[in-house]
Amino acid sequence: MQLSLLARLVYVISVVSTAWSNPTGEHQCRLATPHFSTFPLLDDISIENLHALFGNGSLTSVNLVHAYIERIQEVNPSLRAVGEINPDALNIARALDVERSMGRVRGPLHGIPILIKACLAFALDNIATKDQMNNTAGSYALVGAKVSRESSVVTRLRDAGAVVLGKATMGEWAQCRSRKASSSHGWSAYGGQVLGAYYPQQDPSGSSSGSAVAVSIGLALGSIATETSGSIVNPAERGNVVGIKPTLGLTSRDMVVPISIRQDTVGPIGRTVKDAAYMLSAIAGKDTFDNWTSTQPFEVAPDYVKACNFLGLKGARVGIPRNGIDYYLDSSTKPVMVAFEQALQTIRDAGARVIEEANFSSFDAPAFARNSSIVLDTDFVGGLANYLASLSTNPNNIHSLSDLTRFTKADPREEHPDRDTYVWDRQLGRNLTSTSLESFMAYQANLRMGGEEGVIGALDRHKLDALIMPTFASFHLPAIAGLPIVTVPLGFYPAQTPLTMNLKRTMVSVAPNIPFGLAFVGRRWSEEKLISLAYAFEQRTMIRRKMKPYIRPTFELADQLEPTEETPYKLKVQYRPPVINQPRFGQLIIQKTMGRLFLVRSWIWSVLGFQHSLL
C-alpha cells in the first residue's frame, strides 16, 4: 500500500512540476501519454523503426537530427564520443524530408543520421568529407587542411540518402603514434579522451572508439569506422554493439587517412546486426579510386540485409580454433570464456554443428606481430605522404612523416613527450619502402600465417562455414590476411570483477558491467554467411538488452518541440543532465514497479532522488 501511494505521489509531483516550470505550455510532449507508446527509445531504435515513423508522418529527418544533437550535447562533455557536428546536417535532413514528401526515397538509409570516424564530426577524422568540418585524424597538424575530394564511402552514404551527422572522435592517427603504455585508446590531441559508457572512466578500446561509444548510447543510428587490426571489433565489443570488419577490398579506402593499404578496411558499427548490414550494403562496392576493390567477385555488392535469417545457424558448421584463443587467456578473461561456452550451447541448440579443436596449423603470435610492424611501418610512411599530397589546402605544411613528427613534438597541445612518437621514430629509422625485400617477405609470411596456416586452413580442413571466437582473440589473423569479422554482444563482466587498469593507468579496462563480444570469422567475401550466423545468434540471445550504460542521454523523440514556420529548427532548450545509473536495490524495486504501473517517462526517475533518505 505504501509503495502504491509513493508511486502515485511521485507521478503527480512530476506532472505538477513540469506544468509549473512551463506555464505557457510550449512543451508539446503530452505527459499523460507515454512517449514510448509512439516512439521507441533512441538507444534501442532501428532503421526499420525509423522508416515506419517516417512513413506514417509522425517523424521527420529534421526531428531526428534535432534529437541526436540534443543527446550529443547532454553527454559529450563526459564521454567525448563526437568530435564535430556537421553544420550542414539540418539542411541535408530538410532536403531529404522534401524528397520523401515528393515520393522519392533513395533507400533504407534515406534520412538516417550516421556518424563517420574522423571525417564528419567535431574533432577527429580519418575519412575525408567536403562539409564544413575538419579531417584531422585527431591531430592539430591537419586542422584547417582541405581535401581535394571527399571519401568515396561518404559519397556512397550521401547517394543512399544518409545524413552525415558529424565526425566521431578517434584515437589519434588510429593509435599509430605511441607505445601502448605512453598513450591510451581513444585519445587524440584534437578530440580529447573518449570514454566508454558502461563504467566510469572506461577504456573504450581501439581507435574507432567514438564511433562505438556514440552508437552504444544512441547519439546516432550508426557509424562508419575503420580497422587496421581490431579497431572496429574491439570498440564494438566494449560498447555492447555490432561491428563488421569487411574483407579487404569490399569497401573503398579512397581519401581515408591511411595506416596500411594492405590491412585497412572501412566498416559499419550498429546496435543490431541488421542495422550494420544496411550500412554495409550502402558502402560496399567497386571504386576506381581504390584498385583493391577491383578484386570483388561480383559486379554489384550483395544486399546484406537479406542474409539476416533467424534460421541462419541451422545446418551450419562452425569451428573453435582453441590454440588461437588460449594464447590470449589470463585471469581477466575467465568470465568471457564462461559466457563463450554458454554461447556454444545456444549455437548447437539453433541447429549448428560445433567442431571443437578446429585449430590453426601454426599460431606464432610474436612472429606475425613482428611482420605486421614491418608491413605497417612500410605502408604508413608512403601512404601518409600520398594522402598529404592530395590536400588542396595544407596550412601547417605537413608533407611527410618527418614533418608530422616535428610538428607533434613542437606543439604542446600534442602532449609530447608524455605521449611519445615511438612508432613514428621506429618507422623513420627503418626507412622501408614498398619495394623493400624485407617488407615484401614480411607481408608474404603474414598472408601465409593468416591464411593457409591460420583461418583459411582451419576452415578448409574441417569444411567450416566460419570460426567462432571471443572477440578479444579474433582479430589478429584476419587483420594480416584481409579476412572479415562480425562481432556481436556476448555478455558483461560480473558484479565482483576486480578492476584492471590500462597500461597508462588512466582508464579502466576491465570492471563490472563492461561488455565483451563474440566474433564470427570467415573467408574472403563471406560477409553474407557471417551476417546470417551472427543475426541468428543475436536474435536468440538479445544480450545487448541485458545491461544499460551507467551514463546515457535522456532526450527522446517525443521531448522535442515541433518545428514551426517562425522557428523551423528550434530545439528544446531546457537542459537535463544525463542519467547516471547508480541505483540501490530498493530503488530498483520501486522504479521497476512504478514503470509497470504507470509507464512514465524515463526522466521521471530523477524525482526519486529523495528515496536515498528513505531506503
NUKOLFI-672362 format. One line per 2 residues: number of its first residue (from 0); their letters; for each residue x, y, z of C-alpha. Coordinates in Angstrom, 2 decimals. Layout:
BEGIN
NUM = A = X:Y:Z  ...
***
This chain:
BEGIN
0 = MQ = 0.00:0.00:0.00  2.86:2.35:0.89
2 = LS = 4.58:1.61:-2.42  1.41:2.41:-4.37
4 = LL = 0.95:5.72:-2.55  4.60:6.62:-3.09
6 = AR = 4.38:5.80:-6.77  1.26:7.88:-7.26
8 = LV = 2.73:10.78:-5.30  5.86:10.86:-7.44
10 = YV = 3.81:10.71:-10.63  1.65:13.66:-9.50
12 = IS = 4.73:15.65:-8.45  6.33:15.06:-11.87
14 = VV = 3.26:16.32:-13.74  2.76:19.34:-11.46
16 = ST = 6.44:20.30:-11.52  6.52:20.13:-15.30
18 = AW = 3.45:22.36:-15.56  4.95:24.79:-13.02
20 = SN = 8.23:25.03:-14.94  6.41:25.54:-18.23
22 = PT = 3.23:27.60:-17.59  2.97:28.70:-21.23
24 = GE = 2.52:25.12:-22.38  5.18:25.47:-25.10
26 = HQ = 6.49:21.99:-24.38  4.34:19.93:-26.71
28 = CR = 5.05:16.48:-25.26  1.84:15.04:-23.81
30 = LA = 2.68:13.96:-20.25  -0.42:11.79:-19.94
32 = TP = 0.74:9.64:-22.85  3.97:7.67:-22.51
34 = HF = 6.31:8.74:-25.29  7.49:5.20:-25.91
36 = ST = 3.96:4.17:-26.85  4.65:6.14:-30.04
38 = FP = 8.42:6.33:-30.32  10.98:3.68:-29.38
40 = LL = 13.83:4.92:-27.23  16.71:6.27:-29.26
42 = DD = 19.27:3.94:-27.73  17.18:0.99:-28.98
44 = IS = 15.58:2.32:-32.19  16.36:0.62:-35.51
46 = IE = 16.42:1.71:-39.13  13.17:-0.16:-39.76
48 = NL = 11.54:1.52:-36.73  12.54:4.91:-38.12
50 = HA = 11.15:4.20:-41.57  7.83:3.18:-40.06
52 = LF = 7.72:6.54:-38.28  8.78:8.42:-41.41
54 = GN = 6.13:6.55:-43.37  3.21:7.39:-41.09
56 = GS = 4.20:11.03:-40.87  4.94:11.07:-37.13
58 = LT = 8.65:11.78:-37.62  10.86:13.74:-39.99
60 = SV = 14.57:13.52:-40.55  14.85:17.07:-39.19
62 = NL = 13.19:15.93:-35.95  15.58:13.03:-35.75
64 = VH = 18.69:15.14:-36.32  17.46:17.59:-33.66
66 = AY = 17.07:14.78:-31.16  20.52:13.35:-31.80
68 = IE = 22.14:16.77:-31.46  20.38:17.27:-28.13
70 = RI = 21.63:13.89:-26.92  25.17:14.65:-28.04
72 = QE = 25.07:17.92:-26.12  23.95:16.10:-22.98
74 = VN = 26.70:13.50:-22.69  29.55:14.61:-24.92
76 = PS = 31.19:16.74:-22.21  31.60:13.50:-20.23
78 = LR = 32.35:10.92:-22.94  33.70:12.97:-25.88
80 = AV = 32.41:10.45:-28.40  31.60:13.06:-31.06
82 = GE = 34.29:15.38:-32.34  32.28:17.64:-34.64
84 = IN = 28.64:18.08:-35.55  28.13:18.68:-39.25
86 = PD = 26.80:22.26:-39.56  25.06:21.18:-42.77
88 = AL = 23.23:18.27:-41.11  19.88:20.06:-40.64
90 = NI = 19.87:21.39:-44.20  20.66:17.93:-45.54
92 = AR = 17.86:16.46:-43.41  15.40:19.09:-44.60
94 = AL = 16.23:18.38:-48.26  15.76:14.66:-47.69
96 = DV = 12.40:15.30:-46.00  11.33:17.25:-49.07
98 = ER = 12.38:14.35:-51.30  10.36:11.93:-49.18
100 = SM = 7.30:14.21:-49.32  7.54:14.13:-53.11
102 = GR = 7.60:10.33:-53.19  11.32:9.79:-53.62
104 = VR = 13.02:7.51:-51.09  16.59:6.68:-52.04
106 = GP = 16.80:3.55:-49.93  16.93:2.24:-46.35
108 = LH = 19.33:4.96:-45.21  17.17:7.84:-46.51
110 = GI = 17.10:10.48:-43.76  19.10:8.36:-41.31
112 = PI = 21.82:10.21:-39.33  25.21:8.47:-39.43
114 = LI = 28.47:9.45:-37.75  31.77:8.98:-39.54
116 = KA = 35.12:8.35:-37.97  37.36:11.36:-38.28
118 = CL = 35.67:12.94:-41.23  32.34:14.37:-40.25
120 = AF = 32.16:15.49:-36.67  33.75:17.97:-34.32
122 = AL = 37.34:16.93:-33.81  38.76:13.82:-35.25
124 = DN = 38.56:12.16:-38.53  40.30:9.98:-41.00
126 = IA = 37.51:9.71:-43.57  37.55:12.85:-45.65
128 = TK = 34.45:14.92:-46.30  33.96:18.26:-48.01
130 = DQ = 31.40:19.52:-45.50  32.36:22.37:-43.18
132 = MN = 34.31:20.02:-40.94  37.94:19.19:-40.33
134 = NT = 39.65:16.00:-41.47  42.30:15.68:-38.80
136 = AG = 42.87:12.05:-37.73  42.79:13.64:-34.26
138 = SY = 45.88:15.77:-34.80  46.29:19.55:-34.78
140 = AL = 48.67:19.08:-37.69  45.71:18.72:-40.08
142 = VG = 43.35:21.29:-38.58  42.26:23.59:-41.39
144 = AK = 43.52:21.24:-44.11  41.13:20.80:-47.04
146 = VS = 40.70:17.74:-49.20  40.54:17.80:-52.99
148 = RE = 37.60:15.39:-52.92  35.68:13.53:-50.26
150 = SS = 35.93:9.86:-49.47  34.14:7.52:-51.85
152 = VV = 32.48:5.87:-48.85  30.99:9.21:-47.82
154 = TR = 29.73:9.79:-51.35  28.04:6.38:-51.26
156 = LR = 26.36:7.27:-47.98  25.10:10.56:-49.40
158 = DA = 23.81:8.83:-52.52  21.98:6.36:-50.26
160 = GA = 20.25:9.28:-48.51  22.12:9.17:-45.21
162 = VV = 22.59:12.35:-43.19  26.23:12.71:-42.22
164 = LG = 25.59:13.91:-38.67  29.19:14.55:-37.75
166 = KA = 32.53:13.02:-37.02  33.23:10.58:-34.24
168 = TM = 36.26:11.09:-32.06  39.05:8.59:-32.63
170 = GE = 42.42:7.53:-31.31  44.95:9.90:-32.86
172 = WA = 46.38:8.56:-36.11  44.39:5.38:-35.45
174 = QC = 46.65:4.58:-32.47  49.64:4.64:-34.82
176 = RS = 51.91:7.07:-32.95  52.83:5.97:-29.42
178 = RK = 53.68:2.92:-27.40  50.65:1.46:-25.63
180 = AS = 51.94:2.47:-22.22  52.58:6.02:-23.43
182 = SS = 49.10:6.78:-24.76  45.57:5.40:-24.48
184 = HG = 42.77:4.08:-26.67  40.55:6.83:-27.98
186 = WS = 42.81:9.75:-27.09  43.70:12.48:-29.53
188 = AY = 45.07:15.96:-29.12  42.20:17.47:-31.09
190 = GG = 39.35:15.43:-29.64  40.44:14.60:-26.11
192 = QV = 39.86:11.28:-24.38  36.87:9.15:-25.40
194 = LG = 35.41:7.13:-22.52  33.18:4.08:-22.58
196 = AY = 29.64:4.29:-21.23  29.42:1.10:-19.13
198 = YP = 31.75:2.02:-16.28  33.18:5.32:-15.06
200 = QQ = 36.48:6.12:-16.79  36.06:3.05:-19.03
202 = DP = 38.69:2.33:-21.68  36.69:2.39:-24.95
204 = SG = 39.28:0.25:-26.78  40.55:0.56:-30.33
206 = SS = 40.88:3.70:-32.40  37.23:3.75:-33.60
208 = SG = 36.32:4.43:-30.01  33.99:7.38:-30.52
210 = SA = 32.21:5.53:-33.32  31.27:2.68:-30.98
212 = VA = 30.51:4.75:-27.87  28.22:7.08:-29.82
214 = VS = 26.20:4.18:-31.22  26.05:2.41:-27.86
216 = IG = 24.12:5.27:-26.21  22.09:6.45:-29.18
218 = LA = 23.96:9.56:-30.35  23.38:8.39:-33.93
220 = LG = 21.71:5.44:-35.59  25.06:4.04:-36.65
222 = SI = 28.61:4.93:-37.56  31.27:4.22:-40.14
224 = AT = 34.63:3.20:-38.71  37.98:1.86:-39.87
226 = ET = 40.09:-1.10:-38.85  43.72:-1.96:-39.40
228 = SG = 43.92:-4.50:-36.59  40.99:-4.64:-34.18
230 = SI = 39.83:-1.02:-34.40  36.23:-1.84:-35.37
232 = VN = 35.60:-5.07:-33.50  37.31:-4.16:-30.21
234 = PA = 35.46:-0.87:-29.61  32.25:-2.56:-30.76
236 = ER = 32.54:-5.31:-28.16  33.35:-2.79:-25.41
238 = GN = 30.32:-0.73:-26.47  27.90:-3.67:-26.48
240 = VV = 27.20:-3.16:-30.19  27.73:-4.88:-33.53
242 = GI = 30.79:-4.27:-35.68  31.56:-5.57:-39.17
244 = KP = 35.17:-5.62:-40.30  34.81:-6.32:-44.05
246 = TL = 37.03:-8.28:-46.38  39.93:-6.14:-47.57
248 = GL = 38.67:-4.66:-50.83  34.92:-4.83:-50.15
250 = TS = 34.80:-1.13:-49.23  36.89:1.68:-50.65
252 = RD = 39.68:3.33:-48.64  39.82:6.31:-51.00
254 = MV = 40.55:9.53:-49.06  40.77:7.72:-45.77
256 = VP = 43.82:8.79:-43.76  45.84:5.58:-44.17
258 = IS = 47.71:3.30:-41.84  48.25:0.31:-44.13
260 = IR = 46.97:-0.18:-47.64  47.41:-3.92:-47.05
262 = QD = 45.28:-4.06:-43.90  42.95:-1.03:-43.68
264 = TV = 39.23:-1.59:-44.08  36.14:0.61:-43.65
266 = GP = 33.08:-0.90:-42.00  29.91:-0.17:-40.02
268 = IG = 29.07:-0.17:-36.33  25.40:-0.54:-35.38
270 = RT = 23.28:-1.58:-32.44  21.94:-4.60:-34.33
272 = VK = 23.25:-6.93:-36.99  20.53:-5.82:-39.40
274 = DA = 21.33:-2.11:-38.99  25.01:-2.84:-39.60
276 = AY = 24.03:-4.88:-42.68  22.03:-1.94:-44.05
278 = ML = 25.06:0.30:-43.71  27.44:-2.25:-45.21
280 = SA = 25.17:-2.63:-48.24  25.33:1.12:-48.76
282 = IA = 29.13:1.46:-48.65  30.28:-1.79:-50.32
284 = GK = 31.25:-1.86:-53.97  33.96:-1.23:-56.51
286 = DT = 35.69:2.13:-56.74  38.12:3.32:-59.39
288 = FD = 39.99:5.28:-56.71  40.85:2.07:-54.82
290 = NW = 42.22:-0.70:-57.02  41.85:-3.27:-54.27
292 = TS = 38.08:-3.15:-54.76  38.52:-4.49:-58.29
294 = TQ = 39.12:-7.96:-56.80  35.48:-8.23:-55.72
296 = PF = 33.92:-11.38:-57.24  30.67:-9.53:-58.04
298 = EV = 29.77:-6.53:-60.15  27.19:-5.32:-57.64
300 = AP = 27.66:-5.89:-53.93  25.10:-8.20:-52.29
302 = DY = 22.14:-6.96:-50.29  23.48:-7.99:-46.93
304 = VK = 20.17:-7.39:-45.17  18.75:-10.41:-46.99
306 = AC = 21.28:-12.53:-45.10  19.59:-11.71:-41.78
308 = NF = 17.93:-15.06:-41.21  16.69:-16.32:-37.84
310 = LG = 17.47:-19.86:-39.03  20.95:-18.90:-40.18
312 = LK = 22.67:-21.28:-37.74  20.63:-24.32:-38.76
314 = GA = 22.89:-26.80:-40.55  25.95:-24.55:-40.30
316 = RV = 29.39:-25.91:-39.42  31.39:-23.64:-37.14
318 = GI = 34.75:-24.35:-35.54  36.70:-23.25:-32.50
320 = PR = 40.43:-22.60:-33.00  41.37:-23.24:-29.39
322 = NG = 45.08:-22.57:-29.89  44.26:-19.13:-31.28
324 = ID = 42.19:-18.38:-28.18  44.31:-19.95:-25.44
326 = YY = 47.31:-17.76:-26.23  45.42:-14.66:-25.05
328 = LD = 43.82:-16.08:-21.90  44.55:-14.64:-18.46
330 = SS = 42.69:-14.12:-15.20  40.60:-11.28:-16.64
332 = TK = 39.23:-13.44:-19.47  37.63:-16.13:-17.28
334 = PV = 34.13:-14.56:-17.31  34.41:-14.16:-21.08
336 = MV = 35.17:-17.85:-21.55  32.27:-18.87:-19.29
338 = AF = 29.93:-16.83:-21.49  31.62:-18.23:-24.61
340 = EQ = 30.94:-21.82:-23.58  27.29:-20.93:-22.90
342 = AL = 27.09:-19.33:-26.35  28.34:-22.56:-27.92
344 = QT = 25.36:-24.40:-26.45  23.00:-21.75:-27.84
346 = IR = 24.60:-22.22:-31.24  24.20:-26.00:-31.02
348 = DA = 20.59:-25.64:-29.94  19.98:-23.48:-33.03
350 = GA = 20.97:-26.40:-35.25  24.65:-25.73:-35.93
352 = RV = 27.39:-28.30:-35.60  30.26:-27.01:-33.48
354 = IE = 33.67:-28.50:-34.27  36.00:-28.43:-31.28
356 = EA = 39.75:-28.05:-31.73  39.49:-26.61:-35.23
358 = NF = 42.97:-25.30:-34.59  45.34:-23.24:-36.68
360 = SS = 48.15:-25.41:-38.01  50.57:-22.70:-36.95
362 = FD = 49.99:-19.87:-34.48  53.12:-17.85:-33.79
364 = AP = 51.83:-14.57:-32.36  55.27:-12.97:-31.82
366 = AF = 56.22:-13.75:-35.43  53.17:-12.22:-37.07
368 = AR = 53.39:-9.25:-34.71  56.96:-8.58:-35.90
370 = NS = 55.93:-8.99:-39.53  52.94:-6.70:-39.06
372 = SI = 55.10:-3.94:-37.63  57.29:-4.12:-40.74
374 = VL = 54.29:-4.03:-43.08  52.61:-1.15:-41.24
376 = DT = 55.86:0.80:-40.95  56.29:0.50:-44.71
378 = DF = 52.74:1.38:-45.61  52.19:4.32:-43.27
380 = VG = 55.21:6.32:-44.42  54.28:6.11:-48.10
382 = GL = 50.52:6.19:-47.63  50.63:9.28:-45.44
384 = AN = 52.75:11.16:-47.98  50.28:10.28:-50.74
386 = YL = 47.34:11.46:-48.66  49.06:14.73:-47.77
388 = AS = 49.88:15.32:-51.43  46.15:15.11:-52.23
390 = LS = 45.22:18.02:-49.94  44.10:21.20:-51.62
392 = TN = 44.97:23.24:-48.51  47.74:22.30:-46.08
394 = PN = 48.12:25.19:-43.61  50.83:23.59:-41.48
396 = NI = 52.88:22.41:-44.48  52.84:18.78:-43.41
398 = HS = 54.09:16.79:-46.40  55.76:13.75:-44.84
400 = LS = 56.06:11.71:-41.66  59.19:13.70:-40.79
402 = DL = 57.19:16.94:-40.97  54.42:15.42:-38.87
404 = TR = 56.88:14.21:-36.24  58.50:17.64:-35.94
406 = FT = 55.09:19.34:-35.63  53.89:16.89:-32.99
408 = KA = 56.99:17.25:-30.84  56.87:21.04:-31.06
410 = DP = 53.16:21.68:-30.43  52.33:21.45:-26.69
412 = RE = 48.73:20.51:-27.46  50.01:17.16:-28.75
414 = EH = 51.24:16.33:-25.21  54.69:15.17:-26.26
416 = PD = 56.75:13.66:-24.66  54.13:12.34:-22.20
418 = RD = 52.57:10.71:-25.24  55.58:9.72:-27.29
420 = TY = 56.17:9.23:-31.02  57.83:5.84:-30.65
422 = VW = 56.06:4.28:-33.63  56.96:7.13:-35.98
424 = DR = 60.57:7.20:-34.77  60.81:3.47:-35.49
426 = QL = 59.25:3.90:-38.92  61.62:6.69:-39.88
428 = GR = 64.57:4.67:-38.58  63.68:1.61:-40.64
430 = NL = 63.50:3.59:-43.88  61.47:0.89:-45.63
432 = TS = 59.66:1.35:-48.94  57.09:-0.70:-50.86
434 = TS = 59.93:-2.17:-52.93  61.98:-3.29:-49.90
436 = LE = 62.60:-7.04:-49.81  62.18:-7.09:-46.03
438 = SF = 58.70:-5.60:-46.34  57.69:-7.96:-49.14
440 = MA = 58.84:-11.06:-47.23  57.08:-9.93:-44.04
442 = YQ = 53.81:-9.44:-45.92  54.03:-12.82:-47.63
444 = AN = 54.74:-14.51:-44.31  51.69:-12.85:-42.78
446 = LR = 49.45:-13.90:-45.65  50.59:-17.47:-45.12
448 = MG = 50.18:-17.40:-41.33  46.77:-15.75:-41.54
450 = GE = 45.62:-17.84:-44.50  46.67:-21.43:-45.16
452 = EG = 48.33:-21.88:-41.77  45.62:-19.92:-39.99
454 = VI = 41.99:-19.07:-40.68  41.64:-20.42:-44.24
456 = GA = 43.45:-23.65:-43.41  41.20:-24.32:-40.41
458 = LD = 38.05:-23.57:-42.43  39.11:-25.83:-45.29
460 = RH = 40.34:-28.79:-43.25  37.11:-29.02:-41.29
462 = KL = 34.77:-27.86:-44.07  33.54:-24.99:-41.93
464 = DA = 31.30:-22.02:-42.65  33.02:-19.88:-40.02
466 = LI = 35.21:-19.83:-36.96  33.80:-18.57:-33.65
468 = MP = 35.99:-16.90:-31.06  35.75:-14.40:-28.23
470 = TF = 36.23:-11.05:-29.93  39.34:-10.20:-27.91
472 = AS = 41.18:-13.11:-29.59  39.63:-12.91:-33.04
474 = FH = 41.14:-10.02:-34.97  44.86:-10.71:-35.30
476 = LP = 44.93:-13.21:-38.17  42.02:-11.65:-40.11
478 = AI = 43.90:-8.33:-39.95  47.02:-9.67:-41.65
480 = AG = 45.12:-11.83:-44.15  42.37:-9.32:-45.07
482 = LP = 39.53:-11.53:-43.82  36.09:-10.47:-42.50
484 = IV = 34.77:-10.49:-38.92  31.35:-9.82:-37.44
486 = TV = 31.23:-9.21:-33.69  28.04:-9.26:-31.62
488 = PL = 27.41:-8.78:-27.89  28.22:-11.85:-25.79
490 = GF = 27.98:-10.73:-22.17  29.22:-8.49:-19.37
492 = YP = 31.76:-8.75:-16.60  30.03:-9.83:-13.37
494 = AQ = 29.48:-7.65:-10.33  32.51:-8.80:-8.31
496 = TP = 35.04:-8.41:-11.12  38.23:-6.72:-9.87
498 = LT = 39.28:-3.60:-11.74  42.07:-3.76:-14.29
500 = MN = 43.64:-0.50:-15.47  45.07:0.25:-18.89
502 = LK = 48.84:0.33:-19.32  48.97:4.10:-18.87
504 = RT = 46.97:3.74:-15.63  44.45:6.36:-16.73
506 = MV = 41.39:4.25:-17.61  39.58:1.10:-16.50
508 = SV = 39.92:-1.79:-18.96  38.05:-4.48:-17.02
510 = AP = 35.33:-3.89:-14.43  31.77:-4.94:-13.55
512 = NI = 29.23:-4.45:-16.36  31.81:-3.79:-19.09
514 = PF = 30.67:-5.69:-22.22  32.52:-8.26:-24.30
516 = GL = 31.73:-9.85:-27.65  31.52:-12.98:-29.79
518 = AF = 33.20:-12.96:-33.22  32.35:-14.87:-36.40
520 = VG = 35.37:-15.10:-38.73  35.27:-16.30:-42.33
522 = RR = 36.77:-16.46:-45.80  37.15:-13.52:-48.12
524 = WS = 33.78:-12.24:-49.37  31.86:-14.39:-46.85
526 = EE = 30.08:-11.45:-45.20  26.64:-12.83:-46.13
528 = KL = 27.30:-16.07:-44.29  28.83:-14.33:-41.26
530 = IS = 25.92:-11.89:-41.03  23.45:-14.79:-41.23
532 = LA = 25.18:-16.65:-38.38  25.60:-13.53:-36.25
534 = YA = 21.97:-12.48:-36.76  20.66:-15.89:-35.75
536 = FE = 22.75:-15.80:-32.56  21.78:-12.21:-31.78
538 = QR = 18.05:-12.84:-32.18  18.15:-15.85:-29.86
540 = TM = 20.05:-14.10:-27.11  19.35:-10.33:-27.35
542 = IR = 22.27:-9.84:-24.98  22.58:-6.13:-25.71
544 = RK = 19.32:-5.51:-23.83  20.55:-7.13:-20.63
546 = MK = 22.71:-4.25:-19.44  22.28:-0.48:-19.68
548 = PY = 25.16:2.01:-19.72  25.89:3.77:-16.46
550 = IR = 25.51:7.09:-18.29  23.09:7.83:-21.12
552 = PT = 21.17:10.76:-22.58  17.60:11.43:-21.51
554 = FE = 16.37:13.38:-24.53  13.94:11.37:-26.67
556 = LA = 12.00:11.99:-29.85  8.81:12.98:-28.05
558 = DQ = 10.65:15.57:-25.95  11.17:17.80:-28.96
560 = LE = 9.27:20.92:-29.92  7.56:20.57:-33.26
562 = PT = 9.13:22.91:-35.86  7.07:25.94:-36.89
564 = EE = 7.42:28.31:-39.80  8.74:31.01:-37.45
566 = TP = 11.24:28.74:-35.69  11.63:25.80:-38.05
568 = YK = 14.51:24.12:-36.23  14.01:25.17:-32.63
570 = LK = 15.37:22.66:-30.16  14.03:22.15:-26.70
572 = VQ = 16.18:24.50:-24.65  15.64:23.06:-21.18
574 = YR = 18.84:21.21:-20.23  18.69:17.94:-18.37
576 = PP = 21.82:16.17:-17.17  22.40:12.65:-18.47
578 = VI = 21.14:9.71:-16.47  23.79:8.18:-14.21
580 = NQ = 22.88:4.65:-13.20  23.98:4.03:-9.62
582 = PR = 20.75:2.68:-8.08  20.33:0.95:-4.74
584 = FG = 18.44:-2.31:-4.59  15.36:-0.68:-3.04
586 = QL = 15.34:1.99:-5.70  15.38:-0.64:-8.42
588 = II = 12.31:-2.32:-6.97  10.41:0.96:-6.73
590 = QK = 11.47:2.11:-10.18  10.51:-1.13:-11.91
592 = TM = 7.20:-1.34:-10.07  6.31:2.23:-10.91
594 = GR = 7.30:1.66:-14.51  4.85:-1.22:-14.77
596 = LF = 2.10:0.74:-13.04  2.32:4.00:-14.90
598 = LV = 4.69:3.65:-17.90  6.01:7.13:-17.17
600 = RS = 8.95:8.77:-18.93  12.42:7.68:-18.01
602 = WI = 13.29:11.18:-16.79  10.69:10.93:-14.02
604 = WS = 13.11:8.75:-12.10  15.13:11.82:-11.27
606 = VL = 12.30:12.75:-8.90  13.08:9.63:-6.90
608 = GF = 16.31:11.12:-5.60  14.69:11.76:-2.23
610 = QH = 14.49:8.00:-1.72  18.13:7.96:-0.64
612 = SL = 16.99:9.19:2.75  14.22:6.59:2.97
614 = L = 15.92:3.35:1.87
***
